[in-house]
Amino acid sequence: MELDELKNLWQAEDKTLNGRIKLNEEHLMKMSLENASGEINKIVNLSLLGRNMALVYCFISIGMAVSMIEAIEYSIPAVLGALAMLCSFISHLSIEKPNYKDSILQLQKTICTFRIHMAANAKYDILVVALWILTVVPIFLKLAYNVSLYNNHQALAIFCLVTGVALTVMIALGRKSYTEHDRSLRKFEAYLAELIKFEKDNSN
């Protein structure tokens, strides 16, 4: 076999090998993407559930406010809690499930938009939940156990202490959860960026 034939054969084998390597790389990256998408779906579904529950909590607050309509010290805070939940629901109407049939670039934009939206609303969401709890628990205690917090200083002190501890724990857990979600979303964006780069390199 002549030298030129050996050279051509080697080049053909090298090209075939490179093609297989690129194909394997693409397969592995897409597998990683599919694995990560499951976690992203959980985050999005949790956000959608939270958005819809905000509307439910709004109606609960309205119902409680109506039941205590003559006691403004109970009804007005409940109305404020309802309005806060309604605003939370409206602010999250833009959330939608990612369409994995879209182009990778469009999917990356969708995930990035969702991540920015969640980061911008994280503190507000936690405060809304805290406000809602502070407005409905006194009414619940009044209706269920006939405990009037605003006329019983001892009960009010206990309520403030327990609520303070509970809200502190809730805020800490909420921040931790949002931080973990942000990390997962950023990781998913990185996967998409790698796939975009891989496709660009292969198209050249």
N, C-alpha and C positions, 0 to 999 in steps of 0.2 A: 504493500500500500504506500502510495507516495505521500510526501510531507503535506502537500496541500489538502489531500483527502483526509488525513488525520486531523489537520487543523479545522476543516469544515465540520468533521464529525464531532470534534471536541466542542466547537462553538454551538452546534445543534443541541448536544447534551447539556451544555451549560445553560442555554436558553430554556430548555425544557425544565431543568432543575429550578431555575429562578422563577419560572411560572408556577411550579408546584409550591415553592416557598411562599410566594405572594398569595397564592390561593389559600394556603394553610393559615397565613397571617390574617387574611380577611375573614376566614372562617372562625378563628379564635377570637377576633375582635367582635364579630357579630354575636358570638356566644356570650361574651362578656356583656355586650349591650343588652341581650335578651335577659340575662340574669339580673342586671341592674334595673331594667325596666319594671321588673316585678316589684322592687322596692319603691320605685317612683310611683307606680300605680297605687300602692298602699298610702303614700303621702298625699297624693291627689285625692283619693277616695276619702281619706280622713278629713281633708280640708273641705270637701264637698259636704260631708256629713256634718261637720261643724257649722258650715254656712246654713244648711237647712234646719239644724237644731236651733240656731239663733232665732229663726222665725217662730219656731215652736215656743221657745222661751219668751219671746215677745208676747205671744197670745196668753201664755201662763201669767205673765205680769199684768196684762190688761184685765184678765179674769180676777186676779187677786185685788187689783186696784178697785174694780167695780164692787167686789164683796166688802171692801172697807171704804166705800166712797164717802161716808160721813166722817171718817177719821182721817183728816188730811195729812197727819204726821205719818200715816201708813200709805195712803193712796198716792200722794204726790211722788214720793220716792219710787213707788212701783211703776208709775207712769214714766218717770225718767229712765228707769231700768228697761222698760219696754222700748222706749225710743232709742236707747243705746244699742239694744239688740237688733232693732230694725235697721239702724244705720250700718251695723256690722254685716247684716245679711245683704244689704244693697251694695256695700263696698266690695263684697266677694262674688258678686254676680259675674264678674269677668272670668272667674275660674272655670276651666273646662278641661276635660280629659285630653291628654296628648294623643294625636293620631299618628300611629307608628307607620302608617302607609304614606305619610308625607315624606318629602325629601329630607335627608339628614340635616341639611342646613336649616330648613323650616322647623324641624323638630327641635334643633338646638335653640332656635329663637323662642319657640314656645316654652321650653323648659326654663330658659333664662328669664323670660317675662314672668313666669310663675314664681320663680325663686325671688326675684326682685319684689314682686307683689307681696309675698309672704314676709319677707324681711321688713318691708315698709310698714306692715300692719301687725307685726308680732306684739309689740308693746301695747298697742291699742286693743288687740284682742284679749290679752290677759287682763287689762284694766276693765274692759267691758264685763268680763265674766265675774271679776271681783265685785264690781258695782252691782251686778244683778243679784249675786248672793247676798250682799248687804241689804238689798231692798226687799227681797222675798222671804228671807228667813224670819224677820220679825213678824211678818203677816202669818206665816206658817205656824209660828209658836202661839200667836194669838188665836188663830182659828182652831188649831189642833189641841192645844193644852191650856188655852185661856191665860197665857202668860203675857202680860203687857210690859214689854221691856221699858217703855218710856215712863211708866209709873212705878217701876220696881228697880231701884238703884242697884240692888244686889244682883238681880238677874241681868241688868244691863252691863254691869262690870264683868260678870262671868261670860256673857255673850261677846263683849269686846275682846276679852282675853283669848277665848277659844277661837273666835273668828280671826284675830290677829295671827295666831299660830298657824291656823289652817291656810290663810291667805299667803303667809310667808312661804309655806311648803309648796303651795300651788304655784306661786310665782317662780320659785326656784325650779320646780319640775317643768313648768312651761318654757322657761328660758332654755333649759337643757334640751327639751324636745325640739324646739325651734332651731337650736344650734346643730343638733344631729341631722335634722331634715335639710338644713342649708348645706351641710357637708356632703350629704348624699346627692343633692341636686348638683352641686359643683362637680362632684366626681362623675356624675352622668354626663354633664356638659363636656368634661374632659374626654370621655369615651367618644362622644360625637365629634369632637374636634380632631381626634386621632383618625377617625374614619374618614372625615372630610379630607384631611391631609393625605391619607392613604389613597383615596380615590383620585385626588389631584396628581399625585406622583405617578399613579398607574396610567393616567390619561395622557401624560407627557411622552 
